Amino acid sequence: MSATDQGAPDPVDGPDGPDGELTVRDPISVPDADGRARRVTRRFPLFTRDTARPEGGGRAASGAAPAPARQWPILVVLVAVGAGLLLTALDQFRYGTMLVGVALLGGAVLRWVLPGVGMLAVRSRFTDVVTYGLLGLTIVLLAMMVQPNPLLEIPFLKDTLHFTVSS
């Protein structure tokens, strides 16, 4: 049952005053463009009409700089990833994948340190740093554990794999 069903006054009443003005009894009611009192809400709209740029999503260089220079953070990361993929294609799998992981870690550092990183900003700063950092760290660790002759050995991992395969 609403407040009006119980006999309580509506927050916006019709012409009550002697000169026919609206009486607004609710502190969050405001006049709209036509001057009629309207109740506003702080809820998010049901349908989003636009998207906000992520924090730090502005240009990394001034508008006077050419387009590639304005997006230098993502270009640095993409060039490093491309070099890593090239190394991987040239049969240097361990070093190529480590370079890809280091590029992502570098992207996380750039996103954390710089106020404006251009298109490197995808979501909020926290989300981007955590995502780039975790993906980069995972890729580097997996590249270090590649057989033969791994650079990193985790003792319980071999026992866990042996137990799951033999059971």
Secondary structure as the mmCIF struct_conf table of DSSP 4:
data_model
#
loop_
_struct_conf.conf_type_id
_struct_conf.id
_struct_conf.beg_label_comp_id
_struct_conf.beg_label_asym_id
_struct_conf.beg_label_seq_id
_struct_conf.end_label_comp_id
_struct_conf.end_label_asym_id
_struct_conf.end_label_seq_id
TURN_TY1_P TURN_TY1_P1 ALA A 3 GLY A 7
HELX_LH_PP_P HELX_LH_PP_P1 ALA A 8 ASP A 10
BEND BEND1 PRO A 11 PRO A 11
STRN STRN1 VAL A 12 PRO A 15
BEND BEND2 GLY A 17 GLY A 17
TURN_TY1_P TURN_TY1_P2 PRO A 18 ASP A 19
STRN STRN2 LEU A 22 VAL A 24
BEND BEND3 ASP A 26 ASP A 26
TURN_TY1_P TURN_TY1_P3 PRO A 27 ILE A 28
STRN STRN3 SER A 29 PRO A 31
TURN_TY1_P TURN_TY1_P4 ALA A 33 ASP A 34
BEND BEND4 GLY A 35 GLY A 35
STRN STRN4 ALA A 37 ARG A 39
BEND BEND5 ARG A 43 ARG A 43
HELX_LH_PP_P HELX_LH_PP_P2 PHE A 44 PRO A 45
BEND BEND6 LEU A 46 PHE A 47
HELX_LH_PP_P HELX_LH_PP_P3 ALA A 52 PRO A 54
TURN_TY1_P TURN_TY1_P5 GLU A 55 GLY A 56
BEND BEND7 GLY A 58 GLY A 58
BEND BEND8 ALA A 60 ALA A 61
TURN_TY1_P TURN_TY1_P6 GLY A 63 ALA A 64
BEND BEND9 ALA A 65 ALA A 65
HELX_RH_AL_P HELX_RH_AL_P1 ALA A 67 ARG A 70
TURN_TY1_P TURN_TY1_P7 GLN A 71 GLN A 71
HELX_RH_AL_P HELX_RH_AL_P2 TRP A 72 ALA A 89
TURN_TY1_P TURN_TY1_P8 LEU A 90 ASP A 91
HELX_RH_AL_P HELX_RH_AL_P3 PHE A 93 VAL A 113
BEND BEND10 PRO A 115 PRO A 115
HELX_RH_3T_P HELX_RH_3T_P1 GLY A 118 LEU A 120
BEND BEND11 ARG A 123 ARG A 123
HELX_RH_AL_P HELX_RH_AL_P4 ARG A 125 MET A 144
TURN_TY1_P TURN_TY1_P9 MET A 145 MET A 145
HELX_LH_PP_P HELX_LH_PP_P4 VAL A 146 VAL A 146
BEND BEND12 GLN A 147 ASN A 149
BEND BEND13 LEU A 151 LEU A 151
HELX_RH_AL_P HELX_RH_AL_P5 PRO A 155 SER A 166
#
